[in-house]
Amino acid sequence: MGHFPCFSRRFPLRLFVCSSDDGNVGESMSIGSQKAILKRKAEEMGIHSYKFYVDDGYSGTNFNRPSFQQIIADIEAGHVDCVITKDLSRLGRNYLESGAYIEVFFPNHHVRYIAVNDGVDSANSGEMDITPFKNILNEFYSRDISKKVKTGRYIRASQGKFMGAYAPFGYKKDPADKNHLIADEETAPTVRYIFQLALEGYGNNKIGKILYEEKIPKPAYYNQEVFGKFLITEDDIYNWKQSTIIRILRNPLYKGYFWVQRYDRKHFKQQSRGYIPIKERVTIPSDHEALVDEHTWNTVQEILDRHTKVKPCTSGYDNKFRGILKCADCGNNLTIHTDGRNPDRPLLEKTYYLCRIYRARGAKFCSKHRISAGDLEELVLSDIQFHAGKVIKDREKFMRKVLGQMDISSANSKANIDNKVAVLEKKLKESDKQFIKLYGDWSKQIISEQQFRLLSAHFEQEKKDYTEQIEKLKAMAENLEDSADKAERLADEMAECAEIKELTTEIVNRLIEKIEVSEPQTINDEKVQNIRIFYKFVGEIN
C-alpha cells in the first residue's frame, strides 16, 4: 500500500510517498510508479524543486511512520506549503485521522493538498466535498482485508486445524496433512510422565530435577535445527527450565483441544500482537490424539493454581493437601508446620496445619484452626471409602443424591453469567451511541481536534474492555458442563477408589476440590472439630 507526497515553495517542493512491503528486494515497484506520477504532476504545475518522503513497508492504517512524522515536523516548521499523493489512500486508510489532516491540520498550516488520481485539490473547494467519503472507502478496504485474513485463520483454527510452523513437543505433523498432528512415540511418553509427576503433587522445579536426574532430553534436543545452538554441553540437553514445563502443563493441546487464538488484534489498526491471557482463551476439541485424559489435564491445572499460593513442605512430609485446606472462618489457606522439639517422634505425629492468618497476624484476626496431619488423613480416607462404597453398592441412588444437591447452584451460575452479559451489551451499545455523537460534534467543529482525539481514545478503550468481558463470560457459559455429566465423572472416580487402603496425593488431587476446617470446640468435655470436604465436580456430599 502506498502513501503520501509533499512539496513547498518556501523550501524545496515536498513529495511524500509511503508504501507497504510488496515482497521485492529494495524499494518496491509500487513506490517507483508513484514517484513517476508525482514527478509528472509537479512538472505540469511548473515545480521543479521537490523532495520525496518514502515509507516503504508500512501499513496505511499506521500514521506513526518515520517519513510521515518527518513531513509533519517540516510542515510545522514552515518548510512545506503543498503536499501531493498519488491518491487519498497513500495518505492513510484511517478515515478519521486522514480527515483530520486534510480538513484541519493542512488548512491550519496553509498547506495545499492534492491527490492526483482522485482529482482532489484543496485549492478547489468543490473537489473536497467527496474527500471524506473516499477516505471512508479506503479505511473500509483495509478493514475488509484485515477481517478476511483474520476470519480465514480463525475458521481454520476453529475447525481444529493446527496452524503452527512446528509441531509442539510430543507431536509431529501428519505427513498426509500438515495441519493435523499425530503423537510422536519418541517424545509423547515424556509429556505423559510430566503430567503424572504433576498429578502426584510435584512442583515445576522438582519435576525439572527428576527429568534431569533421569537424563530425559528437553524439547530443544529434538529440534536442533532451531534450538541446537543453545545445546552447548551435555548438561544443556537435560536441563529443563520451569517455563518449559509450565508451558507443557498449561497447554490444552495435550488433552485433545486447541486454543483457537493466543493473540488477537481487536482492531485492524492495533499494532501490538494482542496477547490473550491463558484463562481468557477459547478452547475447542480437535481430532488429534490426546496424550492425557481430560480429567488429568484439568486436575493438573487446579494443582498448578493452588501451588502458586502455598509453599511446599520442607520437613520431608508428603503434604497431600497443599492448597486444598481452607480456614472455615477467614477463608485463607491452612499452612503446614512440623514440631521439631522432639526429633524421635514419627513425622506424621508431629506435623499439623494452622490458619495462615492466625500464624502471621495473631489471635486478633483469626484463631488457630489447628488439626494434625494424621487425623486429617484418617478422616479424608474414611470419607472417600464411605462414598466409594455407596457408588459400588447403588450407583443410581448415589447419582440422585448428588444431582439433588447440584441443580440449584448450577442454574444460578448460568443465570448470573447471562445477566452480566446483558448488562455489558447494553453498556456497549451506549458507548457506540456516545462515540457517534462525538464524531458529529467534531465534524461540526463544536469540539477541537485534540478533544476529539482524547475522547475517541477513551471510547475505543471502553468498547474494547466491554467486548473482552462479554467474550470471556460467553466462553465461561459455553464451557459449563451439565450436572449429570459432572456426577457421572465423580462416580467413575469414586468407583476406582473403592479398594484403596492408603491416601495418596494423586487420589486427593483427583477427587477433592477443597477442605474447610473449623476451629475445634469442646462439647460435653469432648473436643469436636467440623471438617467439610468438597469433591470435584459436585461440591459437598451430605
C-alpha positions as CSV (number, residue, x, y, z in Angstrom):
1,M,0.0,0.0,0.0
2,G,1.4,3.4,-1.0
3,H,1.1,6.7,0.7
4,F,1.9,10.4,0.6
5,P,3.9,13.2,-1.1
6,C,4.5,16.8,-0.4
7,F,6.2,20.0,-1.7
8,S,7.0,23.6,-0.8
9,R,7.7,26.9,-2.4
10,R,9.2,28.3,0.8
11,F,11.6,25.3,0.7
12,P,12.1,22.6,-2.0
13,L,8.8,21.1,-3.1
14,R,8.0,18.2,-0.7
15,L,6.7,14.9,-2.2
16,F,6.0,12.1,0.3
17,V,5.3,8.5,-0.7
18,C,4.6,5.6,1.6
19,S,4.0,2.0,0.6
20,S,3.6,-1.4,2.2
21,D,6.0,-4.1,1.5
22,D,5.2,-5.9,-1.8
23,G,7.8,-8.5,-1.3
24,N,10.5,-7.0,-3.5
25,V,14.1,-6.5,-2.5
26,G,14.9,-2.9,-2.0
27,E,12.4,-0.2,-2.9
28,S,9.1,-1.7,-4.0
29,M,7.8,-1.3,-7.6
30,S,4.7,0.5,-6.2
31,I,6.9,3.3,-4.8
32,G,8.7,3.6,-8.2
33,S,5.4,4.1,-10.1
34,Q,4.1,6.6,-7.5
35,K,7.3,8.7,-7.8
36,A,6.8,8.8,-11.6
37,I,3.2,10.0,-11.2
38,L,4.1,12.6,-8.7
39,K,7.1,13.9,-10.6
40,R,4.9,14.4,-13.7
41,K,2.3,16.2,-11.7
42,A,4.9,18.5,-10.2
43,E,6.3,19.3,-13.6
44,E,2.9,20.0,-15.0
45,M,2.4,22.6,-12.2
46,G,5.8,24.2,-13.1
47,I,7.5,23.0,-9.9
48,H,11.0,21.5,-10.3
49,S,12.3,21.7,-6.8
50,Y,10.8,19.0,-4.6
51,K,11.5,16.2,-2.2
52,F,10.1,12.6,-1.8
53,Y,9.1,11.3,1.6
54,V,9.0,7.5,1.4
55,D,7.7,4.9,3.9
56,D,8.1,1.6,2.2
57,G,6.9,-1.4,4.1
58,Y,4.5,0.4,6.5
59,S,0.7,-0.1,6.6
60,G,-1.5,2.8,5.6
61,T,-3.5,2.4,8.8
62,N,-0.5,3.4,10.8
63,F,0.3,7.1,11.0
64,N,3.4,6.6,13.2
65,R,5.6,6.2,10.1
66,P,9.1,7.7,10.1
67,S,8.8,9.8,6.9
68,F,5.2,10.8,7.6
69,Q,6.3,12.1,11.0
70,Q,9.2,13.9,9.3
71,I,6.9,15.7,6.9
72,I,4.6,16.7,9.7
73,A,7.6,18.2,11.5
74,D,8.6,20.0,8.3
75,I,5.1,21.4,7.9
76,E,5.0,22.7,11.5
77,A,8.5,24.2,10.9
78,G,7.0,26.2,7.9
79,H,9.1,24.4,5.2
80,V,6.2,23.0,3.3
81,D,3.2,24.6,1.5
82,C,1.9,21.8,-0.7
83,V,1.5,18.0,-0.3
84,I,0.8,15.7,-3.2
85,T,0.0,12.0,-3.1
86,K,-0.9,9.6,-5.8
87,D,-4.4,9.1,-4.2
88,L,-6.1,9.5,-0.9
89,S,-5.2,6.0,0.3
90,R,-1.5,6.9,0.1
91,L,-2.0,9.5,2.8
92,G,-3.7,6.9,5.0
93,R,-6.5,4.4,5.3
94,N,-7.8,5.6,8.7
95,Y,-10.6,7.9,7.6
96,L,-10.8,9.7,11.0
97,E,-7.1,10.7,11.0
98,S,-6.9,11.2,7.3
99,G,-9.8,13.6,7.5
100,A,-8.3,15.4,10.4
101,Y,-5.1,16.1,8.4
102,I,-6.9,17.1,5.2
103,E,-9.7,19.2,6.8
104,V,-8.0,20.6,9.9
105,F,-4.2,20.2,10.0
106,F,-3.2,21.2,6.5
107,P,-5.6,24.2,6.3
108,N,-4.4,25.4,9.7
109,H,-0.8,25.4,8.4
110,H,-1.7,26.9,5.0
111,V,-0.7,23.7,3.2
112,R,-2.3,22.8,-0.1
113,Y,-3.2,19.1,-0.6
114,I,-3.5,17.2,-3.9
115,A,-4.5,13.6,-4.5
116,V,-3.7,13.1,-8.2
117,N,-5.8,10.0,-9.2
118,D,-8.7,11.0,-7.0
119,G,-8.9,14.5,-8.5
120,V,-8.7,16.1,-5.1
121,D,-7.1,19.6,-4.7
122,S,-7.8,21.7,-1.6
123,A,-7.4,24.8,-3.8
124,N,-10.7,23.9,-5.4
125,S,-13.3,23.6,-2.6
126,G,-15.8,21.7,-4.7
127,E,-13.4,18.8,-5.2
128,M,-13.1,18.4,-1.5
129,D,-16.7,17.6,-0.9
130,I,-16.3,13.9,-1.9
131,T,-13.0,13.5,0.0
132,P,-14.4,12.3,3.4
133,F,-16.4,9.6,1.6
134,K,-13.3,8.4,-0.3
135,N,-11.3,8.2,2.9
136,I,-14.1,6.1,4.5
137,L,-14.0,3.7,1.5
138,N,-10.2,3.4,1.8
139,E,-10.5,2.5,5.5
140,F,-13.3,0.0,4.7
141,Y,-10.9,-1.6,2.2
142,S,-8.2,-2.1,4.9
143,R,-10.8,-3.2,7.4
144,D,-12.2,-5.7,4.9
145,I,-8.8,-7.2,4.0
146,S,-7.8,-7.5,7.7
147,K,-11.2,-9.1,8.5
148,K,-10.8,-11.6,5.7
149,V,-7.3,-12.7,6.7
150,K,-8.3,-12.9,10.4
151,T,-11.5,-14.7,9.7
152,G,-9.8,-17.2,7.4
153,R,-7.2,-18.1,10.1
154,Y,-9.9,-18.2,12.8
155,I,-12.1,-20.5,10.7
156,R,-9.3,-22.9,10.1
157,A,-8.3,-22.9,13.8
158,S,-12.0,-23.3,14.8
159,Q,-12.0,-26.5,12.6
160,G,-9.3,-27.9,14.8
161,K,-6.5,-27.4,12.3
162,F,-3.0,-26.9,13.6
163,M,-1.6,-23.6,12.3
164,G,1.9,-23.5,13.8
165,A,5.1,-23.8,11.9
166,Y,6.5,-26.5,14.2
167,A,4.7,-29.4,15.9
168,P,4.5,-29.0,19.7
169,F,6.6,-31.3,21.9
170,G,5.0,-34.7,22.0
171,Y,3.6,-34.5,18.5
172,K,4.7,-34.4,14.9
173,K,2.9,-33.2,11.8
174,D,0.9,-35.8,9.8
175,P,2.8,-36.4,6.5
176,A,-0.6,-36.6,4.8
177,D,-1.9,-33.3,6.3
178,K,0.4,-30.6,7.7
179,N,-2.5,-29.1,9.7
180,H,-3.1,-32.4,11.5
181,L,-1.0,-33.6,14.5
182,I,-0.1,-37.2,15.4
183,A,1.6,-38.5,18.5
184,D,5.4,-38.7,18.4
185,E,6.2,-42.0,20.0
186,E,9.7,-40.8,20.9
187,T,8.5,-37.7,22.9
188,A,4.9,-38.4,23.8
189,P,5.9,-40.6,26.8
190,T,7.8,-37.7,28.3
191,V,4.7,-35.5,28.1
192,R,2.7,-38.1,29.9
193,Y,5.4,-38.6,32.5
194,I,5.4,-34.8,33.2
195,F,1.6,-34.8,33.8
196,Q,1.9,-37.8,36.0
197,L,4.5,-36.2,38.2
198,A,2.4,-33.0,38.4
199,L,-0.6,-35.1,39.4
200,E,1.4,-36.7,42.2
201,G,2.0,-33.2,43.6
202,Y,5.5,-32.4,42.4
203,G,6.1,-28.7,41.6
204,N,7.7,-27.5,38.4
205,N,11.2,-27.2,39.9
206,K,11.1,-30.8,41.3
207,I,9.8,-32.1,38.0
208,G,12.7,-30.5,36.3
209,K,15.2,-32.1,38.7
210,I,13.6,-35.5,38.2
211,L,13.8,-35.2,34.4
212,Y,17.5,-34.1,34.8
213,E,18.4,-37.0,37.1
214,E,16.8,-39.5,34.7
215,K,18.6,-38.0,31.7
216,I,15.4,-37.2,29.8
217,P,16.1,-34.7,26.9
218,K,14.3,-31.5,26.7
219,P,12.3,-30.3,23.6
220,A,15.2,-28.3,22.2
221,Y,17.2,-31.6,21.7
222,Y,14.6,-32.8,19.2
223,N,14.5,-29.6,17.2
224,Q,18.2,-28.8,16.8
225,E,17.7,-27.0,13.5
226,V,16.1,-24.2,15.5
227,F,17.4,-24.6,19.1
228,G,20.6,-26.6,18.6
229,K,22.8,-23.6,19.1
230,F,21.6,-23.5,22.8
231,L,22.8,-27.1,23.5
232,I,26.4,-26.3,24.2
233,T,27.2,-29.0,26.8
234,E,25.6,-32.4,27.5
235,D,24.0,-30.9,30.7
236,D,22.1,-28.5,28.5
237,I,20.3,-31.4,26.9
238,Y,18.7,-32.4,30.2
239,N,18.5,-29.0,31.9
240,W,14.7,-28.4,31.8
241,K,13.6,-24.9,32.6
242,Q,10.5,-24.3,34.7
243,S,9.0,-22.2,32.0
244,T,9.2,-25.1,29.5
245,I,7.5,-27.5,32.0
246,I,4.7,-25.0,32.7
247,R,4.1,-24.4,29.0
248,I,3.5,-28.1,28.6
249,L,1.3,-28.5,31.6
250,R,-0.8,-25.5,30.7
251,N,-1.4,-26.4,27.0
252,P,-4.8,-27.9,26.3
253,L,-3.3,-29.5,23.2
254,Y,-2.4,-32.5,25.3
255,K,-6.0,-33.2,26.3
256,G,-7.1,-33.1,22.6
257,Y,-8.1,-29.4,22.4
258,F,-6.8,-26.3,20.7
259,W,-6.6,-22.7,21.7
260,V,-8.4,-21.0,18.9
261,Q,-6.3,-17.9,19.4
262,R,-3.3,-17.0,21.6
263,Y,-3.1,-13.5,20.2
264,D,-5.9,-11.3,18.9
265,R,-5.7,-7.8,17.4
266,K,-9.2,-6.5,18.3
267,H,-8.9,-3.8,15.6
268,F,-7.0,-3.8,12.3
269,K,-5.2,-0.6,13.4
270,Q,-3.8,-2.2,16.5
271,Q,0.0,-2.5,16.3
272,S,0.7,-4.9,19.2
273,R,0.1,-8.7,18.9
274,G,-2.6,-8.6,21.4
275,Y,-1.6,-11.4,23.9
276,I,-4.7,-13.2,25.3
277,P,-4.2,-14.4,28.9
278,I,-4.5,-18.2,29.2
279,K,-7.6,-18.1,31.3
280,E,-9.4,-16.0,28.7
281,R,-8.6,-18.1,25.7
282,V,-11.3,-20.1,23.9
283,T,-10.5,-23.8,23.6
284,I,-12.1,-26.2,21.2
285,P,-11.9,-30.0,20.8
286,S,-9.8,-31.3,17.9
287,D,-9.4,-34.6,16.2
288,H,-5.7,-35.1,17.1
289,E,-4.8,-37.7,19.7
290,A,-4.8,-36.6,23.3
291,L,-1.7,-37.6,25.3
292,V,-3.5,-37.3,28.7
293,D,-7.2,-37.7,29.6
294,E,-9.2,-34.5,30.1
295,H,-9.7,-35.1,33.8
296,T,-6.0,-35.5,34.4
297,W,-5.3,-32.2,32.5
298,N,-8.0,-30.3,34.4
299,T,-6.8,-31.6,37.7
300,V,-3.2,-30.6,37.0
301,Q,-4.4,-27.0,36.2
302,E,-6.1,-26.8,39.6
303,I,-2.9,-28.1,41.3
304,L,-0.8,-25.5,39.5
305,D,-3.2,-22.7,40.6
306,R,-3.0,-23.9,44.2
307,H,0.7,-24.4,44.3
308,T,1.3,-20.8,43.4
309,K,-0.3,-19.7,46.6
310,V,1.1,-22.3,49.1
311,K,4.7,-23.0,49.8
312,P,5.9,-26.7,49.7
313,C,6.6,-28.6,52.9
314,T,10.3,-28.8,53.8
315,S,10.3,-31.3,56.6
316,G,10.1,-34.4,54.4
317,Y,6.3,-35.0,55.0
318,D,4.3,-35.5,51.8
319,N,1.8,-32.7,52.0
320,K,-1.2,-34.3,50.3
321,F,-3.4,-31.2,51.0
322,R,-1.2,-28.4,49.6
323,G,-3.5,-25.5,48.7
324,I,-6.7,-27.5,49.4
325,L,-7.2,-26.8,53.2
326,K,-9.1,-23.6,53.9
327,C,-10.0,-21.8,57.2
328,A,-13.8,-22.1,57.6
329,D,-13.8,-18.6,59.2
330,C,-11.4,-16.3,57.3
331,G,-11.2,-18.4,54.1
332,N,-7.4,-18.3,53.9
333,N,-5.2,-21.4,53.4
334,L,-4.1,-23.6,56.3
335,T,-0.3,-23.9,56.2
336,I,1.7,-26.9,57.3
337,H,4.2,-27.0,60.2
338,T,6.3,-29.6,61.9
339,D,7.1,-29.6,65.7
340,G,10.9,-30.0,65.8
341,R,11.2,-30.2,69.5
342,N,11.1,-34.0,69.7
343,P,13.1,-35.4,66.8
344,D,12.3,-39.0,67.9
345,R,8.6,-38.7,67.3
346,P,7.2,-40.0,64.0
347,L,6.9,-37.3,61.3
348,L,3.2,-37.8,60.9
349,E,2.5,-37.3,64.6
350,K,4.4,-34.0,64.9
351,T,3.0,-32.5,61.6
352,Y,0.0,-30.2,61.8
353,Y,-1.9,-27.4,60.0
354,L,-2.7,-23.9,61.2
355,C,-4.6,-20.9,59.7
356,R,-2.2,-18.8,57.8
357,I,-3.7,-15.5,59.0
358,Y,-3.6,-16.6,62.7
359,R,0.1,-17.5,62.4
360,A,1.0,-14.3,60.5
361,R,-1.1,-11.8,62.4
362,G,-2.2,-13.3,65.6
363,A,-5.5,-14.1,67.5
364,K,-7.0,-10.7,66.9
365,F,-7.5,-11.6,63.2
366,C,-8.4,-15.4,63.4
367,S,-8.0,-18.5,65.6
368,K,-5.7,-21.4,65.2
369,H,-7.9,-24.0,63.4
370,R,-5.2,-26.5,64.2
371,I,-5.6,-30.0,63.0
372,S,-3.0,-32.8,62.9
373,A,-1.9,-34.3,59.6
374,G,-2.5,-37.8,60.9
375,D,-6.1,-37.1,62.0
376,L,-6.9,-35.3,58.7
377,E,-5.5,-38.1,56.6
378,E,-7.6,-40.7,58.5
379,L,-10.8,-38.6,58.2
380,V,-10.4,-37.9,54.5
381,L,-9.6,-41.6,53.7
382,S,-12.6,-42.7,55.6
383,D,-14.9,-40.3,53.8
384,I,-13.7,-41.4,50.4
385,Q,-14.1,-45.0,51.3
386,F,-17.6,-44.4,52.5
387,H,-18.8,-42.6,49.3
388,A,-16.9,-45.1,47.1
389,G,-18.8,-47.9,48.8
390,K,-22.1,-46.1,48.1
391,V,-21.2,-45.9,44.4
392,I,-20.4,-49.6,44.2
393,K,-23.5,-50.6,46.2
394,D,-26.1,-48.5,44.3
395,R,-24.7,-46.1,41.7
396,E,-28.1,-44.7,40.7
397,K,-29.0,-43.8,44.3
398,F,-25.7,-42.1,44.7
399,M,-26.3,-40.1,41.4
400,R,-29.7,-39.0,42.5
401,K,-28.4,-37.8,45.8
402,V,-25.6,-35.8,44.2
403,L,-27.8,-34.3,41.5
404,G,-30.3,-33.1,44.1
405,Q,-27.6,-31.0,45.7
406,M,-26.2,-29.6,42.4
407,D,-29.1,-28.4,40.3
408,I,-29.9,-25.1,42.1
409,S,-26.3,-23.9,42.2
410,S,-25.7,-24.8,38.5
411,A,-28.8,-22.8,37.5
412,N,-27.8,-19.8,39.5
413,S,-24.3,-19.8,37.9
414,K,-25.7,-19.8,34.4
415,A,-28.3,-17.2,35.2
416,N,-25.6,-14.9,36.7
417,I,-23.5,-15.1,33.6
418,D,-26.4,-14.3,31.3
419,N,-27.3,-11.3,33.4
420,K,-23.8,-10.0,33.4
421,V,-23.6,-10.4,29.6
422,A,-26.9,-8.5,29.1
423,V,-25.7,-5.5,31.3
424,L,-22.3,-5.3,29.4
425,E,-24.0,-5.5,25.9
426,K,-26.3,-2.6,27.0
427,K,-23.2,-0.6,28.0
428,L,-21.5,-1.4,24.7
429,K,-24.4,0.0,22.7
430,E,-24.5,3.1,24.8
431,S,-20.7,3.6,24.2
432,D,-21.3,3.3,20.4
433,K,-24.0,6.0,20.6
434,Q,-21.8,8.4,22.5
435,F,-18.9,7.9,20.0
436,I,-21.2,8.7,17.0
437,K,-22.4,11.8,18.8
438,L,-18.7,12.8,19.5
439,Y,-17.8,12.4,15.8
440,G,-20.8,14.6,14.8
441,D,-19.6,17.3,17.3
442,W,-16.1,17.1,15.8
443,S,-17.2,17.3,12.2
444,K,-19.3,20.4,13.1
445,Q,-16.3,21.9,14.8
446,I,-18.2,22.0,18.2
447,I,-15.1,20.4,19.8
448,S,-11.4,20.7,18.9
449,E,-9.3,18.1,17.2
450,Q,-7.4,17.5,20.5
451,Q,-10.6,16.9,22.4
452,F,-11.9,14.6,19.7
453,R,-8.6,12.5,19.9
454,L,-8.7,12.2,23.6
455,L,-12.3,11.3,23.9
456,S,-12.3,8.9,20.9
457,A,-9.3,7.0,22.5
458,H,-11.4,6.8,25.7
459,F,-14.4,5.3,23.9
460,E,-12.3,2.9,21.9
461,Q,-10.7,1.6,25.1
462,E,-14.1,1.4,26.8
463,K,-15.5,-0.6,23.9
464,K,-12.5,-2.9,23.9
465,D,-12.9,-3.6,27.7
466,Y,-16.7,-4.3,27.3
467,T,-16.1,-6.6,24.4
468,E,-13.4,-8.6,26.1
469,Q,-15.5,-9.1,29.2
470,I,-18.5,-10.3,27.1
471,E,-16.4,-12.8,25.2
472,K,-14.9,-14.1,28.5
473,L,-18.3,-14.5,30.1
474,K,-19.7,-16.2,27.0
475,A,-16.8,-18.6,26.9
476,M,-17.4,-19.5,30.6
477,A,-21.1,-20.2,29.8
478,E,-20.2,-22.4,26.8
479,N,-17.8,-24.4,28.9
480,L,-20.2,-25.1,31.7
481,E,-20.8,-28.9,31.9
482,D,-24.2,-30.1,32.8
483,S,-24.8,-31.5,36.3
484,A,-25.5,-35.1,35.2
485,D,-22.1,-35.3,33.4
486,K,-20.3,-34.0,36.5
487,A,-22.0,-36.5,38.8
488,E,-21.1,-39.3,36.4
489,R,-17.5,-38.3,36.4
490,L,-17.3,-38.2,40.2
491,A,-19.0,-41.6,40.4
492,D,-16.4,-43.0,37.9
493,E,-13.5,-41.6,40.0
494,M,-15.0,-42.9,43.3
495,A,-15.5,-46.4,41.9
496,E,-11.8,-46.6,41.1
497,C,-11.1,-45.7,44.8
498,A,-13.4,-48.4,46.3
499,E,-10.5,-50.6,47.3
500,I,-7.9,-48.1,48.5
501,K,-6.2,-48.6,51.9
502,E,-3.9,-45.6,51.9
503,L,-4.4,-42.0,51.0
504,T,-2.1,-40.6,48.3
505,T,-1.5,-37.1,46.9
506,E,-2.8,-38.3,43.5
507,I,-6.1,-39.5,45.0
508,V,-6.6,-36.3,46.8
509,N,-5.9,-34.2,43.7
510,R,-8.2,-36.3,41.6
511,L,-11.2,-36.3,44.0
512,I,-11.1,-33.2,46.2
513,E,-11.6,-29.5,45.4
514,K,-11.1,-28.1,48.9
515,I,-11.5,-28.9,52.6
516,E,-12.8,-26.4,55.1
517,V,-11.5,-26.8,58.7
518,S,-13.4,-25.2,61.6
519,E,-12.0,-24.1,65.0
520,P,-12.2,-27.1,67.5
521,Q,-14.8,-26.8,70.1
522,T,-15.4,-28.6,73.4
523,I,-18.9,-30.1,73.8
524,N,-19.7,-32.2,76.9
525,D,-16.0,-32.4,77.7
526,E,-15.3,-33.8,74.2
527,K,-13.2,-32.0,71.5
528,V,-15.3,-31.6,68.3
529,Q,-14.0,-30.2,65.0
530,N,-16.1,-29.7,61.9
531,I,-14.4,-30.7,58.7
532,R,-16.3,-30.1,55.3
533,I,-15.0,-31.9,52.2
534,F,-15.9,-30.5,48.8
535,Y,-15.4,-33.0,46.0
536,K,-14.5,-32.3,42.4
537,F,-17.4,-31.6,40.0
538,V,-20.2,-31.7,42.7
539,G,-19.1,-30.0,45.9
540,E,-20.0,-31.2,49.4
541,I,-21.8,-34.5,49.6
542,N,-24.1,-34.5,52.7
